[in-house]
Structures are given as structure tokens and as C-alpha cells.
Amino acid sequence: MHELSIATSIVKTAEKEVQDNGGEKVLEIHLEIGQLSGVEIQSLQFVWELSAKGTVLQDSKIIIFEPEGRAKCAECETEFALEKIYDSCPKCNSPFKNIISGKELKIKKLIIN
């Protein structure tokens, strides 16, 4: 379950930011986790409380934004929604594409007290 290592990494990053900014704890954390990132949101939420316990993230509100997958076909340049990373272009059926969004995995904002 790589969601545990992701949660641990988020905790470490948040602790460093709180320390660097002279804060005490995080009131809110905003995460951007794309639908094509491979992260199971339910699994991340399951391990979140355990990972955050005793840290600056304990009792913080977690807000997760899940950008949908979008791609642009490398052959015909059609932009389309991407449900799975291996989906082909709906216009020309080419498997070659540039992924525009959906693979994000980042901390967007911390509200520190």
C-alpha cells in the first residue's frame, strides 16, 4: 500500500513548512490528487489519521481536489477526457497522446496556525 508512504511524505513536508514558518500546527491541508495518479483516495484517507496522529497535521481538515484525466492526441491534436491512462483518442483511435491533467500529486495549500 503506497498510500501509507504518500501520507508519511505529506506529514514530513507539512512539519517542515510549519517549522520554517514558525507555526504550531496545520488547520487545513489542501491536496491535489489526479484521477490518473494511481493513488486510491479511500486508502489514503484510511491511513491518514494514523499517519497524522501526534504530528502538526493531527485534527487538521483535509481537502482533496481530484482533477480529471485529460489528454491531447499526438496524431490529430484532439483534446479529450481520459478515464484510464491507456485510453486511445476517440477521434482517430491513436494510442499516442500527451497527458494534460490527472496525474497530479501535490500539496496545494497549508493553513498554518
C-alpha positions in Angstrom: 0.0 0.0 0.0 1.9 3.0 -1.2 -0.7 5.4 0.2 0.9 5.0 3.6 4.3 6.2 2.2 2.5 9.1 0.5 0.8 10.1 3.7 4.1 9.9 5.6 5.7 12.1 3.0 2.9 14.6 3.2 3.3 14.7 7.0 7.1 15.3 6.7 6.6 18.1 4.2 3.9 19.8 6.4 6.1 19.5 9.5 9.0 21.2 7.7 6.7 24.0 6.4 5.2 24.6 9.9 8.7 24.8 11.4 10.1 27.0 8.6 7.2 29.4 9.1 7.2 29.5 12.9 3.8 27.9 13.2 2.4 25.4 15.7 0.0 23.2 13.6 -1.8 22.9 10.4 -5.5 23.8 10.5 -6.2 22.8 6.8 -4.3 21.0 4.1 -5.4 21.1 0.5 -4.2 18.2 -1.7 -4.4 17.8 -5.5 -4.5 14.2 -6.4 -5.3 13.5 -10.1 -7.6 10.6 -11.1 -4.8 9.1 -13.1 -2.2 9.4 -10.3 -2.6 5.8 -9.1 -3.5 6.9 -5.6 -6.6 5.4 -4.1 -8.2 8.2 -2.2 -10.1 5.9 0.1 -6.9 4.1 1.1 -5.1 7.4 1.7 -8.0 8.6 3.9 -7.9 5.3 5.8 -4.2 5.7 6.7 -4.4 9.5 7.1 -5.5 9.6 10.8 -2.8 7.1 11.8 -0.1 9.0 9.9 -1.1 12.4 11.2 -1.5 11.3 14.8 0.9 13.2 17.1 2.1 15.5 14.3 1.3 19.0 13.2 -1.5 17.5 11.0 -3.4 15.9 13.8 -7.0 17.2 13.8 -6.4 19.2 10.6 -9.1 19.4 8.0 -8.0 17.6 4.8 -9.5 18.8 1.5 -8.8 16.7 -1.6 -9.3 18.0 -5.2 -9.3 15.3 -7.9 -8.5 16.7 -11.4 -9.9 14.5 -14.1 -7.7 12.9 -16.7 -7.3 15.0 -19.9 -5.1 14.3 -22.9 -4.2 15.7 -26.3 -3.8 13.3 -29.2 -0.3 13.4 -30.6 -1.7 12.5 -34.1 -4.8 14.7 -34.7 -4.4 17.1 -31.7 -7.9 16.4 -30.3 -8.2 17.1 -26.6 -10.2 14.5 -24.8 -11.2 13.1 -21.3 -9.1 10.3 -20.2 -10.6 7.7 -17.8 -7.7 5.3 -18.0 -4.1 6.1 -18.8 -4.1 3.7 -21.8 -7.3 5.1 -23.5 -6.9 6.0 -27.2 -8.0 9.1 -29.0 -11.8 8.9 -29.5 -11.4 10.7 -32.9 -8.6 8.8 -34.7 -8.1 5.9 -32.2 -4.3 6.7 -31.9 -2.8 5.4 -28.6 -0.2 8.3 -28.7 -1.1 11.3 -26.5 0.2 13.9 -24.2 -1.4 13.8 -20.8 -2.5 17.3 -19.8 -4.0 16.6 -16.4 -4.9 13.9 -14.0 -1.5 12.7 -12.8 -1.1 15.4 -10.2 0.0 14.6 -6.6 0.8 17.7 -4.6 0.1 19.8 -1.6 -1.7 22.9 -2.9 -2.1 24.8 0.3 -1.5 24.7 4.1 -3.3 26.9 6.5 -1.0 27.1 9.5 -1.7 28.4 13.0 
